[in-house]
């Protein structure tokens, strides 16, 4: 019985490799495909947001790459394609959005948030330090502490 299962599996794998096909190229023209990759690596996937349009496998990324491929086929330049994408989806679609008043938050925002966090931490630490009273121990207090520590050492030993 085990030999029959093994033989059936071997035959199925052999037939599978006979019917397997090579991966279909993404575009008929390799030049178009190279331009597509070059342009889409500069753009952010709007779904994943941390992945380039070239590397994303989301449905939206596939649609946007198809749109870029069509624009390339129509003879649009790289700048015209980028402008079209920015016009349609905003500056956020670019990995390096231009520095202008509308995108200042994208460029400066992380530093502002970091500065606010550091300032908040400093205020917290100063308040915490000022709320602890400065207590000066007397010689009698120090002797009591030494006695307690020595008693603890004797118990352990």
MARKE-979780 format. One record per residue: residue number from 0; residue in three letters; x, z, y of N, C-alpha, C in turn. Coordinates in steps of 0.05 Angstrom, whole numbers, plus 5000, padded with zeros to 4 digits. Each point is the difference from the previous one (the first is absolute). Last residue first. Layout:
REM MARKE-979780
+-----+-----+------+------+------+------+------+------+------+------+------+
:   n : res :  n.u :  n.w :  n.v : ca.u : ca.w : ca.v :  c.u :  c.w :  c.v :
+-----+-----+------+------+------+------+------+------+------+------+------+
: NUM : Ala :    X :    Z :    Y :    X :    Z :    Y :    X :    Z :    Y :
...
+-----+-----+------+------+------+------+------+------+------+------+------+
REM end
This chain:
REM MARKE-979780
+-----+-----+------+------+------+------+------+------+------+------+------+
:   n : res :  n.u :  n.w :  n.v : ca.u : ca.w : ca.v :  c.u :  c.w :  c.v :
+-----+-----+------+------+------+------+------+------+------+------+------+
: 156 : Unk : 5491 : 6127 : 5691 : 5025 : 5003 : 4985 : 4998 : 5019 : 4978 :
: 155 : Unk : 4928 : 4981 : 5061 : 5007 : 4976 : 4986 : 5024 : 5004 : 4982 :
: 154 : Unk : 4971 : 5071 : 5055 : 4979 : 4994 : 4980 : 5008 : 4976 : 4983 :
: 153 : Unk : 5054 : 5025 : 5074 : 5004 : 5018 : 4978 : 4980 : 4995 : 4977 :
: 152 : Unk : 4993 : 4951 : 5082 : 5024 : 4992 : 4985 : 5004 : 5017 : 4975 :
: 151 : Unk : 4932 : 5024 : 5061 : 4992 : 4976 : 4985 : 5024 : 4989 : 4983 :
: 150 : Unk : 5015 : 5073 : 5057 : 4983 : 5009 : 4978 : 4991 : 4976 : 4983 :
: 149 : Unk : 5050 : 4983 : 5078 : 5017 : 5012 : 4980 : 4983 : 5009 : 4976 :
: 148 : Unk : 4954 : 4966 : 5075 : 5016 : 4979 : 4986 : 5017 : 5011 : 4978 :
: 147 : Unk : 4952 : 5062 : 5054 : 4982 : 4984 : 4983 : 5015 : 4978 : 4986 :
: 146 : Unk : 5049 : 5051 : 5061 : 4992 : 5017 : 4977 : 4981 : 4984 : 4981 :
: 145 : Unk : 5026 : 4960 : 5082 : 5023 : 5001 : 4981 : 4992 : 5016 : 4975 :
: 144 : Unk : 4937 : 4999 : 5069 : 5002 : 4973 : 4988 : 5023 : 5000 : 4979 :
: 143 : Unk : 4990 : 5077 : 5053 : 4978 : 4997 : 4981 : 5001 : 4974 : 4985 :
: 142 : Unk : 5062 : 5014 : 5069 : 5007 : 5016 : 4977 : 4977 : 5000 : 4979 :
: 141 : Unk : 4987 : 4955 : 5082 : 5020 : 4986 : 4984 : 5008 : 5016 : 4975 :
: 140 : Unk : 4941 : 5040 : 5062 : 4987 : 4977 : 4987 : 5020 : 4985 : 4982 :
: 139 : Unk : 5034 : 5068 : 5055 : 4983 : 5012 : 4978 : 4986 : 4978 : 4984 :
: 138 : Unk : 5049 : 4977 : 5077 : 5018 : 5006 : 4978 : 4984 : 5012 : 4977 :
: 137 : Unk : 4944 : 4935 : 5060 : 5017 : 5023 : 5006 : 5018 : 5005 : 4976 :
: 136 : Unk : 4956 : 4904 : 5035 : 4999 : 5022 : 4980 : 5019 : 5022 : 5009 :
: 135 : Unk : 4941 : 4924 : 5056 : 5027 : 5011 : 4996 : 4999 : 5023 : 4981 :
: 134 : Unk : 4937 : 4909 : 5020 : 5001 : 5028 : 4993 : 5028 : 5008 : 4996 :
: 133 : Unk : 4937 : 4917 : 5044 : 5028 : 5008 : 4995 : 5000 : 5030 : 4996 :
: 132 : Unk : 4915 : 4932 : 4979 : 5012 : 5019 : 5018 : 5029 : 5006 : 4992 :
: 131 : Unk : 4940 : 4909 : 4989 : 5013 : 5020 : 4983 : 5014 : 5020 : 5019 :
: 130 : Unk : 4956 : 4923 : 5034 : 4980 : 5019 : 4990 : 5012 : 5022 : 4982 :
: 129 : Unk : 5050 : 4926 : 5038 : 4994 : 5019 : 5021 : 4979 : 5021 : 4991 :
: 128 : Unk : 5029 : 4928 : 4942 : 5022 : 5018 : 5006 : 4993 : 5021 : 5021 :
: 127 : Unk : 4936 : 4934 : 4979 : 5005 : 5016 : 4977 : 5022 : 5020 : 5005 :
: 126 : Unk : 4982 : 4935 : 5065 : 4979 : 5020 : 4999 : 5004 : 5019 : 4976 :
: 125 : Unk : 5059 : 4928 : 5007 : 5004 : 5019 : 5023 : 4979 : 5022 : 5000 :
: 124 : Unk : 4992 : 4929 : 4936 : 5023 : 5018 : 4994 : 5005 : 5020 : 5022 :
: 123 : Unk : 4932 : 4935 : 5014 : 4993 : 5018 : 4978 : 5022 : 5020 : 4994 :
: 122 : Unk : 5016 : 4931 : 5062 : 4982 : 5019 : 5011 : 4992 : 5021 : 4979 :
: 121 : Unk : 5053 : 4928 : 4971 : 5015 : 5017 : 5017 : 4982 : 5022 : 5012 :
: 120 : Unk : 4959 : 4933 : 4948 : 5016 : 5018 : 4984 : 5016 : 5019 : 5017 :
: 119 : Unk : 4951 : 4934 : 5044 : 4982 : 5020 : 4988 : 5015 : 5019 : 4983 :
: 118 : Unk : 5048 : 4928 : 5036 : 4992 : 5018 : 5021 : 4982 : 5022 : 4989 :
: 117 : Unk : 5023 : 4931 : 4942 : 5024 : 5017 : 5006 : 4993 : 5020 : 5021 :
: 116 : Unk : 4933 : 4937 : 4980 : 5005 : 5017 : 4977 : 5023 : 5019 : 5005 :
: 115 : Unk : 4983 : 4933 : 5063 : 4979 : 5020 : 5001 : 5003 : 5020 : 4977 :
: 114 : Unk : 5058 : 4926 : 5001 : 5006 : 5018 : 5022 : 4979 : 5023 : 5002 :
: 113 : Unk : 4985 : 4932 : 4936 : 5023 : 5016 : 4992 : 5007 : 5020 : 5022 :
: 112 : Unk : 4933 : 4937 : 5019 : 4991 : 5019 : 4980 : 5022 : 5018 : 4991 :
: 111 : Unk : 5024 : 4930 : 5057 : 4983 : 5020 : 5015 : 4990 : 5021 : 4980 :
: 110 : Unk : 5046 : 4928 : 4964 : 5019 : 5018 : 5014 : 4985 : 5021 : 5016 :
: 109 : Unk : 4950 : 4933 : 4953 : 5014 : 5018 : 4981 : 5019 : 5020 : 5015 :
: 108 : Unk : 4954 : 4933 : 5055 : 4983 : 5021 : 4987 : 5015 : 5018 : 4981 :
: 107 : Unk : 5031 : 4918 : 5047 : 5009 : 5026 : 5010 : 4985 : 5023 : 4986 :
: 106 : Unk : 4984 : 4906 : 4976 : 5029 : 5003 : 5003 : 5008 : 5029 : 5007 :
: 105 : Unk : 4908 : 4975 : 4991 : 5013 : 4994 : 4975 : 5030 : 5005 : 5001 :
: 104 : Unk : 4949 : 5009 : 5079 : 4994 : 5022 : 4982 : 5013 : 4995 : 4972 :
: 103 : Unk : 5005 : 4933 : 5067 : 5018 : 5023 : 5006 : 4995 : 5023 : 4980 :
: 102 : Unk : 4955 : 4911 : 5010 : 5013 : 5009 : 4976 : 5019 : 5023 : 5005 :
: 101 : Unk : 4949 : 4957 : 5070 : 4980 : 5003 : 4978 : 5013 : 5012 : 4975 :
: 100 : Unk : 5053 : 4977 : 5078 : 4983 : 5024 : 5003 : 4981 : 5005 : 4978 :
:  99 : Unk : 5085 : 4949 : 4970 : 4983 : 4995 : 5023 : 4981 : 5024 : 5003 :
:  98 : Unk : 5078 : 4957 : 4930 : 4998 : 5023 : 5016 : 4985 : 4992 : 5026 :
:  97 : Unk : 4987 : 4953 : 4900 : 5015 : 4999 : 5026 : 4995 : 5025 : 5016 :
:  96 : Unk : 5000 : 5003 : 4891 : 4982 : 4991 : 5022 : 5016 : 5000 : 5027 :
:  95 : Unk : 5026 : 4996 : 4896 : 5014 : 5007 : 5025 : 4982 : 4990 : 5023 :
:  94 : Unk : 4966 : 4989 : 4916 : 5017 : 5023 : 4994 : 5015 : 5009 : 5025 :
:  93 : Unk : 4902 : 4951 : 5003 : 5029 : 4995 : 5000 : 5015 : 5025 : 4994 :
:  92 : Unk : 4906 : 5001 : 5007 : 5006 : 4983 : 4977 : 5030 : 4994 : 4999 :
:  91 : Unk : 4958 : 5048 : 5073 : 5007 : 5017 : 4977 : 5008 : 4983 : 4975 :
:  90 : Unk : 4966 : 4965 : 5085 : 5029 : 5003 : 4998 : 5008 : 5016 : 4976 :
:  89 : Unk : 4906 : 4946 : 4996 : 5013 : 5019 : 5018 : 5030 : 5002 : 4994 :
:  88 : Unk : 4931 : 4940 : 4959 : 5002 : 5026 : 4988 : 5014 : 5021 : 5018 :
:  87 : Unk : 4982 : 4906 : 5026 : 4978 : 5006 : 4982 : 5000 : 5029 : 4991 :
:  86 : Unk : 5068 : 4964 : 5056 : 4975 : 4997 : 5014 : 4977 : 5009 : 4983 :
:  85 : Unk : 5085 : 4998 : 4962 : 4998 : 5022 : 5019 : 4974 : 4998 : 5015 :
:  84 : Unk : 5019 : 4930 : 4940 : 4996 : 5025 : 4985 : 4997 : 5024 : 5019 :
:  83 : Unk : 5021 : 4916 : 5038 : 4973 : 4999 : 4988 : 4994 : 5027 : 4986 :
:  82 : Unk : 5087 : 4988 : 5033 : 4981 : 5004 : 5022 : 4971 : 5000 : 4989 :
:  81 : Unk : 5069 : 4979 : 4940 : 5001 : 5028 : 5008 : 4980 : 5006 : 5022 :
:  80 : Unk : 5009 : 4911 : 4976 : 4987 : 5015 : 4978 : 5000 : 5030 : 5006 :
:  79 : Unk : 5044 : 4942 : 5059 : 4971 : 4996 : 5002 : 4986 : 5016 : 4978 :
:  78 : Unk : 5094 : 5000 : 4998 : 4990 : 5016 : 5023 : 4970 : 4996 : 5003 :
:  77 : Unk : 5043 : 4949 : 4935 : 5001 : 5028 : 4992 : 4989 : 5017 : 5023 :
:  76 : Unk : 4963 : 4901 : 4998 : 5027 : 5012 : 5001 : 4998 : 5030 : 4992 :
:  75 : Unk : 4932 : 4919 : 4966 : 5004 : 5020 : 5021 : 5028 : 5011 : 4998 :
:  74 : Unk : 4953 : 4931 : 4943 : 5022 : 4994 : 5018 : 5005 : 5020 : 5022 :
:  73 : Unk : 4937 : 4998 : 4921 : 4989 : 4986 : 5024 : 5022 : 4993 : 5020 :
:  72 : Unk : 5020 : 5051 : 4922 : 4993 : 4972 : 4992 : 4989 : 4984 : 5023 :
:  71 : Unk : 5017 : 5091 : 5013 : 5026 : 4986 : 4997 : 4994 : 4971 : 4993 :
:  70 : Unk : 4927 : 5057 : 5004 : 5010 : 4995 : 5027 : 5027 : 4985 : 4999 :
:  69 : Unk : 4961 : 5028 : 4919 : 4984 : 4978 : 5012 : 5011 : 4993 : 5028 :
:  68 : Unk : 5039 : 5073 : 4956 : 5007 : 4975 : 4986 : 4985 : 4977 : 5012 :
:  67 : Unk : 4978 : 5086 : 5030 : 5026 : 4991 : 5011 : 5008 : 4974 : 4987 :
:  66 : Unk : 4923 : 5039 : 4966 : 4995 : 4991 : 5027 : 5026 : 4990 : 5013 :
:  65 : Unk : 5006 : 5041 : 4916 : 4986 : 4974 : 4997 : 4995 : 4988 : 5028 :
:  64 : Unk : 5033 : 5086 : 4997 : 5021 : 4981 : 4992 : 4989 : 4972 : 4997 :
:  63 : Unk : 4939 : 5069 : 5017 : 5017 : 4995 : 5024 : 5022 : 4981 : 4993 :
:  62 : Unk : 4945 : 5029 : 4930 : 4984 : 4983 : 5018 : 5017 : 4993 : 5025 :
:  61 : Unk : 5037 : 5061 : 4938 : 4998 : 4973 : 4988 : 4985 : 4981 : 5018 :
:  60 : Unk : 5003 : 5089 : 5026 : 5027 : 4988 : 5003 : 5000 : 4972 : 4988 :
:  59 : Unk : 4922 : 5051 : 4989 : 5003 : 4992 : 5028 : 5027 : 4986 : 5004 :
:  58 : Unk : 4983 : 5039 : 4916 : 4984 : 4976 : 5004 : 5003 : 4989 : 5028 :
:  57 : Unk : 5082 : 5056 : 4960 : 4972 : 5005 : 5006 : 4985 : 4973 : 5005 :
:  56 : Unk : 5097 : 5021 : 4979 : 4982 : 4986 : 4981 : 4971 : 5005 : 5005 :
:  55 : Unk : 5102 : 5000 : 5059 : 4975 : 5013 : 4992 : 4984 : 4983 : 4981 :
:  54 : Unk : 5086 : 4976 : 5044 : 5002 : 5017 : 4976 : 4974 : 5012 : 4990 :
:  53 : Unk : 5009 : 4944 : 5079 : 5012 : 4985 : 4978 : 5000 : 5016 : 4975 :
:  52 : Unk : 4972 : 5038 : 5082 : 4979 : 4981 : 4990 : 5011 : 4985 : 4976 :
:  51 : Unk : 5042 : 5096 : 5017 : 4998 : 4974 : 5014 : 4978 : 4983 : 4988 :
:  50 : Unk : 4996 : 5108 : 5003 : 5011 : 4978 : 4984 : 4998 : 4974 : 5015 :
:  49 : Unk : 4961 : 5085 : 5023 : 5028 : 5007 : 4998 : 5015 : 4978 : 4983 :
:  48 : Unk : 4906 : 4993 : 5020 : 5012 : 5010 : 5025 : 5029 : 5007 : 4998 :
:  47 : Unk : 4920 : 4965 : 4942 : 5021 : 5018 : 4990 : 5014 : 5014 : 5023 :
:  46 : Unk : 4932 : 4937 : 5022 : 4988 : 5019 : 4981 : 5021 : 5021 : 4992 :
:  45 : Unk : 5022 : 4927 : 5056 : 4982 : 5018 : 5015 : 4986 : 5020 : 4982 :
:  44 : Unk : 5100 : 4954 : 4996 : 4974 : 4998 : 4986 : 4981 : 5020 : 5013 :
:  43 : Unk : 5083 : 4955 : 5054 : 4991 : 5024 : 4985 : 4974 : 4994 : 4986 :
:  42 : Unk : 5085 : 4931 : 5033 : 4973 : 5010 : 5005 : 4993 : 5023 : 4981 :
:  41 : Unk : 5080 : 4944 : 4998 : 5000 : 5013 : 5027 : 4974 : 5013 : 5007 :
:  40 : Unk : 5014 : 4950 : 4919 : 5017 : 5024 : 4999 : 5001 : 5014 : 5027 :
:  39 : Unk : 4954 : 4917 : 4990 : 4984 : 5022 : 4990 : 5017 : 5026 : 4996 :
:  38 : Unk : 5040 : 4916 : 5029 : 4981 : 5010 : 5020 : 4986 : 5026 : 4990 :
:  37 : Unk : 5060 : 4956 : 4941 : 5014 : 5009 : 5024 : 4981 : 5012 : 5021 :
:  36 : Unk : 4964 : 4961 : 4922 : 5013 : 5025 : 4994 : 5014 : 5011 : 5025 :
:  35 : Unk : 4961 : 4916 : 5008 : 4979 : 5020 : 4996 : 5013 : 5027 : 4994 :
:  34 : Unk : 5056 : 4925 : 5004 : 4990 : 5008 : 5027 : 4980 : 5022 : 4998 :
:  33 : Unk : 5029 : 4964 : 4919 : 5022 : 5015 : 5013 : 4992 : 5009 : 5028 :
:  32 : Unk : 4940 : 4944 : 4953 : 5001 : 5026 : 4988 : 5022 : 5018 : 5013 :
:  31 : Unk : 4994 : 4909 : 5025 : 4977 : 5015 : 5010 : 5000 : 5029 : 4990 :
:  30 : Unk : 5064 : 4943 : 4965 : 5006 : 5005 : 5028 : 4977 : 5016 : 5013 :
:  29 : Unk : 4991 : 4968 : 4910 : 5017 : 5024 : 5002 : 5008 : 5007 : 5029 :
:  28 : Unk : 4910 : 4949 : 4961 : 5024 : 4994 : 5016 : 5017 : 5026 : 5003 :
:  27 : Unk : 4919 : 5002 : 4953 : 5011 : 4976 : 4990 : 5027 : 4994 : 5014 :
:  26 : Unk : 4967 : 5101 : 4986 : 4993 : 4977 : 5016 : 5013 : 4976 : 4988 :
:  25 : Unk : 5004 : 5080 : 4952 : 4980 : 5009 : 5020 : 4992 : 4977 : 5019 :
:  24 : Unk : 5030 : 4985 : 4895 : 5012 : 5005 : 5027 : 4978 : 5007 : 5020 :
:  23 : Unk : 4990 : 5023 : 4895 : 4994 : 4979 : 5019 : 5013 : 5006 : 5027 :
:  22 : Unk : 5035 : 5033 : 4901 : 4985 : 5008 : 5024 : 4996 : 4977 : 5019 :
:  21 : Unk : 5010 : 4978 : 4896 : 5017 : 5010 : 5022 : 4982 : 5008 : 5023 :
:  20 : Unk : 4959 : 5008 : 4902 : 5008 : 4979 : 5020 : 5019 : 5013 : 5020 :
:  19 : Unk : 4962 : 5017 : 4891 : 5007 : 5011 : 5026 : 5009 : 4977 : 5018 :
:  18 : Unk : 4976 : 4994 : 4905 : 4980 : 4993 : 5020 : 5006 : 5010 : 5028 :
:  17 : Unk : 5057 : 5019 : 4925 : 4997 : 4971 : 5000 : 4981 : 4992 : 5022 :
:  16 : Unk : 5015 : 5091 : 4984 : 5023 : 4988 : 5014 : 4998 : 4970 : 5000 :
:  15 : Unk : 4935 : 5049 : 4953 : 4998 : 5006 : 5028 : 5022 : 4987 : 5016 :
:  14 : Unk : 5000 : 4997 : 4905 : 4981 : 4981 : 5012 : 4997 : 5004 : 5030 :
:  13 : Unk : 5054 : 5061 : 4953 : 5012 : 4973 : 4999 : 4982 : 4980 : 5013 :
:  12 : Unk : 4968 : 5087 : 4989 : 5020 : 4999 : 5021 : 5013 : 4973 : 5001 :
:  11 : Unk : 4938 : 5015 : 4931 : 4986 : 5001 : 5027 : 5021 : 4998 : 5022 :
:  10 : Unk : 5032 : 5009 : 4912 : 4989 : 4973 : 5004 : 4986 : 4998 : 5028 :
:   9 : Unk : 5034 : 5084 : 4973 : 5022 : 4981 : 5005 : 4990 : 4972 : 5005 :
:   8 : Unk : 4937 : 5066 : 4976 : 5011 : 5005 : 5027 : 5022 : 4981 : 5006 :
:   7 : Unk : 4965 : 4998 : 4914 : 4980 : 4990 : 5019 : 5010 : 5004 : 5028 :
:   6 : Unk : 5053 : 5035 : 4931 : 5001 : 4971 : 5000 : 4980 : 4988 : 5020 :
:   5 : Unk : 5000 : 5094 : 4987 : 5025 : 4992 : 5013 : 5001 : 4969 : 5002 :
:   4 : Unk : 4929 : 5036 : 4953 : 4997 : 5006 : 5029 : 5024 : 4991 : 5015 :
:   3 : Unk : 5003 : 4994 : 4907 : 4981 : 4981 : 5010 : 4996 : 5003 : 5031 :
:   2 : Unk : 5053 : 5062 : 4951 : 5014 : 4974 : 5002 : 4981 : 4979 : 5012 :
:   1 : Unk : 4965 : 5085 : 4980 : 5017 : 5002 : 5023 : 5015 : 4973 : 5005 :
:   0 : Unk : 4946 : 5008 : 4923 : 4983 : 5000 : 5024 : 5018 : 5000 : 5025 :
+-----+-----+------+------+------+------+------+------+------+------+------+
REM end
